[in-house]
Amino acid sequence: MLNFKVLKQAMGELEENQVMYLLKEFVATSPSETEALEAIAACQAGISNVRDRFESGNYFLGDLIFASKLLTEAINILKPILGSDEETAAGTIVLGTVHGDLHDLGKTIFKSMSEAAGFKVIDLGIDIEVADFVAKSKELNPQVIGMSGVLTRAIDVMKETTEALKVEGITSNIIIGGNPLTKEVCEFVGADAFTINAAEGVKIYQGWI
């Protein structure tokens, strides 16, 4: 059985070989979906440690970028257990970090877990202008639009983006994600829901589809 504490530590220390070994051995035991979700939670907890070390000056930007890629690799290994099937996509999500914010880790986790849940995700990237959210949403008419932001100033941009989407008659459900978000912020932005946890976010919009 996978030791989730060891996995968390390996992820936090960016030990790629150990993370891959642990997860491949884990998958070979034919774990349940619940156990796979626990493994993802351990990976996320390790990534939180990476973020803490970055903020304290022990890790650098390159480490954050590598952590994002490592997390994507880890979740890709677990996807088959979670029942992802592109041919029967549950819906389409347009996703991006709003203009003025360059943070990517939370969005990467959300994207990977959404794909694992069977959704097609169009990731616009980081520092996305309001007009780009509107243009892509008009083009694809997604079921869900996800906006990510960690900086406090991202909140105003989320509000501006939400208002622009509604002016254009786009009726997709909007979910926002990021550490500074609260119920009050969600109401201010005009979004349908908010989350600071990727797994919770997936459950929220699954209820919309």
Accessible surface in RSA format (square Angstrom, percent):
REM  Atomic radii and reference values for relative SASA: ProtOr
REM  Chains: A
REM  Algorithm: Lee & Richards
REM  Probe-radius: 1.40
REM  Slices: 20
REM RES _ NUM      All-atoms   Total-Side   Main-Chain    Non-polar    All polar
REM                ABS   REL    ABS   REL    ABS   REL    ABS   REL    ABS   REL
RES MET A   1   161.26  83.5  85.81  56.8  75.45 179.6  75.73  64.4  85.54 113.3
RES LEU A   2    16.68   9.3   2.87   2.1  13.81  34.7   9.30   6.5   7.38  19.9
RES ASN A   3    80.24  55.3  70.94  68.5   9.30  22.4  25.49  61.4  54.74  52.9
RES PHE A   4    47.49  23.8  43.44  26.9   4.05  10.5  43.72  26.5   3.77  10.8
RES LYS A   5   172.76  84.3 166.57 102.2   6.19  14.7 110.70  99.6  62.07  66.1
RES VAL A   6    53.16  35.0  52.08  47.2   1.08   2.6  52.76  45.8   0.40   1.1
RES LEU A   7     0.00   0.0   0.00   0.0   0.00   0.0   0.00   0.0   0.00   0.0
RES LYS A   8    80.73  39.4  80.73  49.5   0.00   0.0  26.55  23.9  54.18  57.7
RES GLN A   9   107.43  60.1 101.24  74.0   6.19  14.7  30.51  64.9  76.93  58.3
RES ALA A  10     1.90   1.7   0.28   0.4   1.61   3.7   1.52   2.1   0.37   1.0
RES MET A  11     0.00   0.0   0.00   0.0   0.00   0.0   0.00   0.0   0.00   0.0
RES GLY A  12     0.65   0.8   0.00   N/A   0.65   0.8   0.65   1.8   0.00   0.0
RES GLU A  13    70.50  40.5  56.94  43.1  13.56  32.3  13.88  26.8  56.63  46.2
RES LEU A  14    26.42  14.7  12.92   9.2  13.49  33.9  12.92   9.1  13.49  36.3
RES GLU A  15    83.91  48.2  82.40  62.3   1.51   3.6  10.35  20.0  73.56  60.1
RES GLU A  16    60.66  34.8  57.06  43.2   3.60   8.6  11.41  22.1  49.25  40.2
RES ASN A  17   131.61  90.8 122.75 118.6   8.86  21.3  35.67  85.8  95.94  92.7
RES GLN A  18    77.09  43.1  70.53  51.5   6.56  15.6  27.70  59.0  49.39  37.5
RES VAL A  19     0.00   0.0   0.00   0.0   0.00   0.0   0.00   0.0   0.00   0.0
RES MET A  20    26.80  13.9  26.80  17.7   0.00   0.0  19.80  16.8   7.00   9.3
RES TYR A  21   138.52  64.7 132.82  75.6   5.70  14.8  99.48  74.8  39.04  48.1
RES LEU A  22    29.07  16.2  27.92  20.0   1.15   2.9  28.15  19.8   0.92   2.5
RES LEU A  23     0.00   0.0   0.00   0.0   0.00   0.0   0.00   0.0   0.00   0.0
RES LYS A  24   127.28  62.1 118.94  73.0   8.34  19.8  69.26  62.3  58.02  61.8
RES GLU A  25    92.92  53.3  90.21  68.3   2.71   6.4  18.43  35.6  74.49  60.8
RES PHE A  26     5.19   2.6   1.13   0.7   4.06  10.6   4.58   2.8   0.61   1.7
RES VAL A  27    47.45  31.2  41.09  37.2   6.36  15.3  41.09  35.7   6.36  17.3
RES ALA A  28    82.34  75.7  44.04  68.0  38.31  87.1  56.21  79.2  26.13  69.2
RES THR A  29    89.50  63.7  60.15  61.0  29.35  69.9  63.32  85.1  26.17  39.6
RES SER A  30    99.36  84.0  70.44  94.0  28.92  66.6  42.88  91.3  56.48  79.1
RES PRO A  31    16.16  11.8   1.51   1.4  14.65  53.2   5.04   4.2  11.12  69.1
RES SER A  32    57.26  48.4  44.63  59.6  12.63  29.1  50.43 107.4   6.82   9.6
RES GLU A  33    95.23  54.7  88.56  67.0   6.68  15.9  22.44  43.4  72.80  59.4
RES THR A  34    91.04  64.7  89.82  91.1   1.22   2.9  53.29  71.6  37.75  57.1
RES GLU A  35    49.43  28.4  49.43  37.4   0.00   0.0   8.99  17.4  40.45  33.0
RES ALA A  36     0.00   0.0   0.00   0.0   0.00   0.0   0.00   0.0   0.00   0.0
RES LEU A  37    70.20  39.1  65.03  46.5   5.17  13.0  65.48  46.0   4.71  12.7
RES GLU A  38    79.03  45.4  72.99  55.2   6.04  14.4  31.51  61.0  47.52  38.8
RES ALA A  39     0.00   0.0   0.00   0.0   0.00   0.0   0.00   0.0   0.00   0.0
RES ILE A  40     0.93   0.5   0.84   0.6   0.09   0.2   0.93   0.7   0.00   0.0
RES ALA A  41    54.44  50.1  47.87  73.9   6.57  14.9  49.20  69.3   5.24  13.9
RES ALA A  42     9.46   8.7   3.65   5.6   5.81  13.2   8.65  12.2   0.81   2.1
RES CYS A  43     0.34   0.3   0.34   0.4   0.00   0.0   0.00   0.0   0.34   0.4
RES GLN A  44    32.17  18.0  30.69  22.4   1.48   3.5  13.55  28.8  18.61  14.1
RES ALA A  45    34.08  31.3  26.19  40.4   7.90  18.0  32.73  46.1   1.35   3.6
RES GLY A  46     0.00   0.0   0.00   N/A   0.00   0.0   0.00   0.0   0.00   0.0
RES ILE A  47     0.68   0.4   0.68   0.5   0.00   0.0   0.68   0.5   0.00   0.0
RES SER A  48    48.68  41.1  48.31  64.5   0.37   0.9  24.53  52.2  24.15  33.8
RES ASN A  49    44.26  30.5  43.61  42.1   0.64   1.5   5.59  13.5  38.67  37.4
RES VAL A  50     0.00   0.0   0.00   0.0   0.00   0.0   0.00   0.0   0.00   0.0
RES ARG A  51    56.87  23.9  56.87  29.0   0.00   0.0  20.22  27.6  36.66  22.2
RES ASP A  52    83.84  58.7  78.29  77.9   5.55  13.1  27.22  64.1  56.62  56.5
RES ARG A  53    79.48  33.4  79.14  40.3   0.34   0.8  19.35  26.4  60.13  36.4
RES PHE A  54    69.33  34.7  61.80  38.3   7.53  19.6  61.80  37.5   7.53  21.6
RES GLU A  55   130.90  75.2  92.44  69.9  38.46  91.6  41.12  79.5  89.78  73.3
RES SER A  56    76.69  64.8  38.19  51.0  38.50  88.7  48.28 102.8  28.41  39.8
RES GLY A  57    46.56  57.4   0.00   N/A  46.56  57.4  30.93  84.9  15.63  35.0
RES ASN A  58   103.56  71.4  82.29  79.5  21.27  51.2  19.46  46.8  84.11  81.3
RES TYR A  59    34.47  16.1  32.39  18.4   2.08   5.4  27.16  20.4   7.31   9.0
RES PHE A  60   140.29  70.2 139.05  86.1   1.23   3.2 140.29  85.1   0.00   0.0
RES LEU A  61   116.32  64.8 113.10  80.9   3.23   8.1 113.10  79.4   3.23   8.7
RES GLY A  62    48.27  59.5   0.00   N/A  48.27  59.5  36.49 100.1  11.78  26.4
RES ASP A  63    39.98  28.0  38.31  38.1   1.67   4.0   1.01   2.4  38.96  38.9
RES LEU A  64    24.29  13.5  23.27  16.6   1.02   2.6  23.42  16.5   0.87   2.3
RES ILE A  65    88.84  50.6  85.41  63.6   3.43   8.3  88.79  63.9   0.05   0.1
RES PHE A  66    70.35  35.2  68.83  42.6   1.52   4.0  70.17  42.5   0.18   0.5
RES ALA A  67     0.00   0.0   0.00   0.0   0.00   0.0   0.00   0.0   0.00   0.0
RES SER A  68    12.33  10.4  12.33  16.5   0.00   0.0   6.03  12.8   6.30   8.8
RES LYS A  69   127.59  62.2 124.16  76.2   3.43   8.2  74.86  67.4  52.73  56.2
RES LEU A  70     1.03   0.6   0.21   0.1   0.83   2.1   0.91   0.6   0.13   0.3
RES LEU A  71     0.00   0.0   0.00   0.0   0.00   0.0   0.00   0.0   0.00   0.0
RES THR A  72    46.07  32.8  46.07  46.7   0.00   0.0  39.69  53.3   6.38   9.6
RES GLU A  73    67.41  38.7  64.19  48.6   3.23   7.7  33.39  64.6  34.03  27.8
RES ALA A  74     0.00   0.0   0.00   0.0   0.00   0.0   0.00   0.0   0.00   0.0
RES ILE A  75     0.28   0.2   0.28   0.2   0.00   0.0   0.28   0.2   0.00   0.0
RES ASN A  76    69.18  47.7  58.16  56.2  11.02  26.5  22.51  54.2  46.67  45.1
RES ILE A  77    36.66  20.9  25.74  19.2  10.92  26.3  33.22  23.9   3.44   9.3
RES LEU A  78     0.14   0.1   0.14   0.1   0.00   0.0   0.14   0.1   0.00   0.0
RES LYS A  79    40.21  19.6  40.21  24.7   0.00   0.0  20.12  18.1  20.09  21.4
RES PRO A  80   102.44  74.7  72.83  66.4  29.61 107.6  82.52  68.1  19.92 123.8
RES ILE A  81    35.53  20.2  15.29  11.4  20.24  48.8  22.66  16.3  12.88  34.9
RES LEU A  82    19.26  10.7   7.02   5.0  12.24  30.8   7.23   5.1  12.03  32.4
RES GLY A  83    56.16  69.3   0.00   N/A  56.16  69.3  34.49  94.7  21.67  48.5
RES SER A  84    39.67  33.5  15.01  20.0  24.66  56.8   5.04  10.7  34.63  48.5
RES ASP A  85    66.17  46.3  60.22  59.9   5.94  14.1  23.55  55.4  42.61  42.5
RES GLU A  86   160.09  91.9 137.56 104.1  22.53  53.6  55.28 106.9 104.81  85.6
RES GLU A  87   165.35  94.9 128.33  97.1  37.02  88.1  51.64  99.9 113.71  92.8
RES THR A  88    98.04  69.7  76.02  77.1  22.02  52.5  73.59  98.8  24.45  37.0
RES ALA A  89    47.68  43.8  21.30  32.9  26.38  60.0  21.30  30.0  26.38  69.9
RES ALA A  90    48.01  44.1  26.56  41.0  21.45  48.8  36.69  51.7  11.32  30.0
RES GLY A  91     8.96  11.0   0.00   N/A   8.96  11.0   8.96  24.6   0.00   0.0
RES THR A  92    30.60  21.8  30.56  31.0   0.04   0.1   7.33   9.8  23.27  35.2
RES ILE A  93     0.21   0.1   0.21   0.2   0.00   0.0   0.21   0.1   0.00   0.0
RES VAL A  94     0.00   0.0   0.00   0.0   0.00   0.0   0.00   0.0   0.00   0.0
RES LEU A  95     3.99   2.2   3.99   2.9   0.00   0.0   3.99   2.8   0.00   0.0
RES GLY A  96     0.00   0.0   0.00   N/A   0.00   0.0   0.00   0.0   0.00   0.0
RES THR A  97     0.05   0.0   0.05   0.0   0.00   0.0   0.05   0.1   0.00   0.0
RES VAL A  98     0.23   0.2   0.23   0.2   0.00   0.0   0.23   0.2   0.00   0.0
RES HIS A  99    73.10  40.0  72.34  50.3   0.75   1.9  44.67  46.0  28.42  33.1
RES GLY A 100    25.81  31.8   0.00   N/A  25.81  31.8  22.26  61.1   3.55   7.9
RES ASP A 101     0.37   0.3   0.35   0.3   0.02   0.0   0.37   0.9   0.00   0.0
RES LEU A 102   118.29  65.9 105.43  75.4  12.86  32.3 105.97  74.4  12.32  33.1
RES HIS A 103    72.88  39.8  66.08  45.9   6.80  17.4  49.21  50.7  23.67  27.5
RES ASP A 104    52.27  36.6  47.46  47.2   4.81  11.4  19.28  45.4  32.99  32.9
RES LEU A 105    14.50   8.1  12.85   9.2   1.65   4.2  12.85   9.0   1.65   4.4
RES GLY A 106    39.89  49.2   0.00   N/A  39.89  49.2  30.14  82.7   9.76  21.9
RES LYS A 107     6.88   3.4   4.68   2.9   2.20   5.2   1.57   1.4   5.30   5.6
RES THR A 108    13.10   9.3  12.35  12.5   0.75   1.8   7.99  10.7   5.11   7.7
RES ILE A 109    11.61   6.6  11.61   8.7   0.00   0.0  11.61   8.4   0.00   0.0
RES PHE A 110    18.03   9.0  18.03  11.2   0.00   0.0  18.03  10.9   0.00   0.0
RES LYS A 111    61.93  30.2  61.93  38.0   0.00   0.0  17.05  15.4  44.88  47.8
RES SER A 112     3.66   3.1   3.66   4.9   0.00   0.0   0.06   0.1   3.59   5.0
RES MET A 113    12.31   6.4   9.47   6.3   2.84   6.8   9.81   8.3   2.50   3.3
RES SER A 114     0.28   0.2   0.28   0.4   0.00   0.0   0.28   0.6   0.00   0.0
RES GLU A 115    42.16  24.2  40.62  30.7   1.54   3.7  11.82  22.9  30.33  24.8
RES ALA A 116     1.66   1.5   1.62   2.5   0.04   0.1   1.62   2.3   0.04   0.1
RES ALA A 117    33.44  30.7   8.35  12.9  25.09  57.1  17.18  24.2  16.26  43.1
RES GLY A 118     9.45  11.6   0.00   N/A   9.45  11.6   8.87  24.3   0.57   1.3
RES PHE A 119     9.75   4.9   2.78   1.7   6.97  18.1   3.58   2.2   6.17  17.7
RES LYS A 120   118.99  58.0 111.87  68.6   7.12  16.9  63.46  57.1  55.53  59.2
RES VAL A 121    15.27  10.0   0.26   0.2  15.00  36.1   0.26   0.2  15.00  40.7
RES ILE A 122    41.29  23.5  39.44  29.4   1.85   4.5  41.29  29.7   0.00   0.0
RES ASP A 123    48.35  33.9  19.75  19.7  28.61  67.6   6.86  16.1  41.49  41.4
RES LEU A 124    43.67  24.3  17.95  12.8  25.72  64.7  22.41  15.7  21.26  57.2
RES GLY A 125    22.82  28.1   0.00   N/A  22.82  28.1  22.82  62.6   0.00   0.0
RES ILE A 126    69.39  39.5  57.40  42.8  11.99  28.9  57.40  41.3  11.99  32.5
RES ASP A 127    55.81  39.1  45.51  45.3  10.30  24.4   6.86  16.1  48.95  48.8
RES ILE A 128    18.30  10.4  17.59  13.1   0.71   1.7  18.11  13.0   0.19   0.5
RES GLU A 129    82.25  47.2  82.11  62.1   0.13   0.3  30.45  58.9  51.80  42.3
RES VAL A 130    24.06  15.8  23.45  21.2   0.61   1.5  23.45  20.4   0.61   1.6
RES ALA A 131    70.78  65.1  61.02  94.2   9.76  22.2  66.06  93.0   4.72  12.5
RES ASP A 132    71.96  50.4  69.05  68.7   2.91   6.9  14.70  34.6  57.26  57.1
RES PHE A 133     0.02   0.0   0.02   0.0   0.00   0.0   0.02   0.0   0.00   0.0
RES VAL A 134    17.82  11.7  17.82  16.1   0.00   0.0  17.82  15.5   0.00   0.0
RES ALA A 135    60.47  55.6  49.67  76.7  10.80  24.6  55.58  78.3   4.89  13.0
RES LYS A 136    58.39  28.5  57.19  35.1   1.20   2.9  21.50  19.4  36.89  39.3
RES SER A 137     1.06   0.9   0.00   0.0   1.06   2.4   0.00   0.0   1.06   1.5
RES LYS A 138   118.62  57.9  90.19  55.3  28.43  67.7  54.03  48.6  64.59  68.8
RES GLU A 139   119.66  68.7  82.46  62.4  37.20  88.6  44.95  86.9  74.71  61.0
RES LEU A 140    62.66  34.9  40.31  28.8  22.35  56.2  43.29  30.4  19.37  52.1
RES ASN A 141   111.57  76.9 101.73  98.3   9.83  23.7  26.03  62.6  85.54  82.7
RES PRO A 142     3.40   2.5   0.00   0.0   3.40  12.4   0.15   0.1   3.26  20.2
RES GLN A 143    81.43  45.5  71.47  52.2   9.97  23.7  27.77  59.1  53.66  40.7
RES VAL A 144     0.11   0.1   0.11   0.1   0.00   0.0   0.11   0.1   0.00   0.0
RES ILE A 145     0.18   0.1   0.18   0.1   0.00   0.0   0.18   0.1   0.00   0.0
RES GLY A 146     1.36   1.7   0.00   N/A   1.36   1.7   1.36   3.7   0.00   0.0
RES MET A 147     2.24   1.2   0.00   0.0   2.24   5.3   0.40   0.3   1.85   2.4
RES SER A 148    14.08  11.9  14.05  18.8   0.02   0.1   6.06  12.9   8.01  11.2
RES GLY A 149     0.72   0.9   0.00   N/A   0.72   0.9   0.15   0.4   0.57   1.3
RES VAL A 150    49.50  32.6  42.39  38.4   7.11  17.1  42.39  36.8   7.11  19.3
RES LEU A 151    55.56  30.9  52.56  37.6   3.01   7.6  55.46  38.9   0.11   0.3
RES THR A 152   104.22  74.1  96.65  98.0   7.57  18.0  65.41  87.9  38.80  58.7
RES ARG A 153   151.88  63.8 142.45  72.6   9.43  22.4  66.39  90.7  85.49  51.8
RES ALA A 154     1.49   1.4   0.87   1.3   0.62   1.4   1.49   2.1   0.00   0.0
RES ILE A 155    22.02  12.5  22.02  16.4   0.00   0.0  22.02  15.9   0.00   0.0
RES ASP A 156    91.50  64.1  86.73  86.3   4.77  11.3  29.08  68.4  62.42  62.2
RES VAL A 157    24.24  16.0  23.87  21.6   0.37   0.9  24.24  21.1   0.00   0.0
RES MET A 158     0.45   0.2   0.45   0.3   0.00   0.0   0.45   0.4   0.00   0.0
RES LYS A 159    60.98  29.7  60.98  37.4   0.00   0.0  34.78  31.3  26.20  27.9
RES GLU A 160    98.11  56.3  95.17  72.0   2.94   7.0  31.78  61.5  66.33  54.2
RES THR A 161     0.19   0.1   0.19   0.2   0.00   0.0   0.00   0.0   0.19   0.3
RES THR A 162     1.14   0.8   1.14   1.2   0.00   0.0   1.14   1.5   0.00   0.0
RES GLU A 163    84.00  48.2  81.26  61.5   2.74   6.5  36.85  71.3  47.14  38.5
RES ALA A 164    26.79  24.6  19.85  30.6   6.94  15.8  25.97  36.6   0.82   2.2
RES LEU A 165     0.48   0.3   0.48   0.3   0.00   0.0   0.48   0.3   0.00   0.0
RES LYS A 166   117.14  57.1  99.69  61.2  17.45  41.5  70.87  63.8  46.27  49.3
RES VAL A 167   126.79  83.4  94.51  85.6  32.29  77.8 102.57  89.1  24.22  65.7
RES GLU A 168    82.27  47.2  58.30  44.1  23.98  57.1   9.90  19.1  72.37  59.1
RES GLY A 169    54.94  67.8   0.00   N/A  54.94  67.8  34.39  94.4  20.55  46.0
RES ILE A 170    20.10  11.4   8.08   6.0  12.03  29.0  12.65   9.1   7.45  20.2
RES THR A 171   126.96  90.3  96.87  98.2  30.09  71.7  74.22  99.7  52.74  79.7
RES SER A 172    13.71  11.6   0.24   0.3  13.47  31.0   6.54  13.9   7.17  10.0
RES ASN A 173    47.91  33.0  47.04  45.5   0.87   2.1   0.48   1.1  47.43  45.8
RES ILE A 174     4.82   2.7   4.82   3.6   0.00   0.0   4.82   3.5   0.00   0.0
RES ILE A 175     3.48   2.0   2.71   2.0   0.78   1.9   2.71   1.9   0.78   2.1
RES ILE A 176     0.50   0.3   0.00   0.0   0.50   1.2   0.50   0.4   0.00   0.0
RES GLY A 177    16.58  20.4   0.00   N/A  16.58  20.4  14.73  40.4   1.86   4.2
RES GLY A 178    13.87  17.1   0.00   N/A  13.87  17.1  10.73  29.4   3.15   7.1
RES ASN A 179    94.82  65.4  73.97  71.5  20.85  50.2  24.35  58.6  70.47  68.1
RES PRO A 180    42.32  30.8  20.00  18.2  22.32  81.1  32.85  27.1   9.47  58.8
RES LEU A 181     7.77   4.3   0.31   0.2   7.45  18.7   0.31   0.2   7.45  20.1
RES THR A 182    60.46  43.0  58.30  59.1   2.16   5.2  57.17  76.8   3.29   5.0
RES LYS A 183   132.40  64.6 130.42  80.0   1.98   4.7  72.90  65.6  59.50  63.4
RES GLU A 184   120.26  69.0 114.34  86.5   5.92  14.1  63.54 122.9  56.72  46.3
RES VAL A 185    26.25  17.3  24.72  22.4   1.52   3.7  26.22  22.8   0.03   0.1
RES CYS A 186    10.44   7.9  10.44  11.6   0.00   0.0   1.33   3.4   9.11   9.8
RES GLU A 187   118.08  67.8  92.98  70.3  25.10  59.8  48.15  93.1  69.92  57.1
RES PHE A 188    96.82  48.4  83.94  52.0  12.89  33.5  93.79  56.9   3.03   8.7
RES VAL A 189     1.85   1.2   0.00   0.0   1.85   4.5   0.00   0.0   1.85   5.0
RES GLY A 190    26.28  32.4   0.00   N/A  26.28  32.4  21.08  57.9   5.20  11.6
RES ALA A 191    14.97  13.8   0.00   0.0  14.97  34.1   0.06   0.1  14.92  39.5
RES ASP A 192    82.54  57.8  49.37  49.1  33.17  78.4  10.63  25.0  71.92  71.7
RES ALA A 193    15.18  14.0   9.63  14.9   5.55  12.6  15.18  21.4   0.00   0.0
RES PHE A 194    60.73  30.4  53.90  33.4   6.83  17.8  53.90  32.7   6.83  19.5
RES THR A 195     6.86   4.9   6.09   6.2   0.76   1.8   6.44   8.7   0.41   0.6
RES ILE A 196   112.93  64.3  80.05  59.6  32.88  79.3  86.41  62.2  26.53  72.0
RES ASN A 197    70.23  48.4  65.70  63.5   4.52  10.9  16.17  38.9  54.05  52.2
RES ALA A 198    11.55  10.6   3.83   5.9   7.72  17.6   6.33   8.9   5.22  13.8
RES ALA A 199    31.75  29.2  29.78  46.0   1.96   4.5  30.64  43.2   1.10   2.9
RES GLU A 200    84.82  48.7  81.41  61.6   3.41   8.1  28.25  54.6  56.57  46.2
RES GLY A 201     0.00   0.0   0.00   N/A   0.00   0.0   0.00   0.0   0.00   0.0
RES VAL A 202    11.50   7.6  11.50  10.4   0.00   0.0  11.50  10.0   0.00   0.0
RES LYS A 203   147.46  71.9 135.09  82.9  12.37  29.5  78.59  70.7  68.87  73.4
RES ILE A 204    50.51  28.7  39.25  29.2  11.26  27.1  47.00  33.8   3.52   9.5
RES TYR A 205     0.00   0.0   0.00   0.0   0.00   0.0   0.00   0.0   0.00   0.0
RES GLN A 206    79.88  44.7  65.68  48.0  14.20  33.8  20.42  43.5  59.46  45.1
RES GLY A 207    68.03  83.9   0.00   N/A  68.03  83.9  35.85  98.4  32.18  72.1
RES TRP A 208    76.23  30.6  41.25  20.0  34.98  82.1  25.60  13.6  50.64  82.1
RES ILE A 209    92.03  52.4  36.06  26.9  55.97 134.9  60.04  43.2  31.98  86.8
END  Absolute sums over single chains surface
CHAIN  1 A    10202.4       8198.1       2004.2       5565.3       4637.1
END  Absolute sums over all chains
TOTAL         10202.4       8198.1       2004.2       5565.3       4637.1
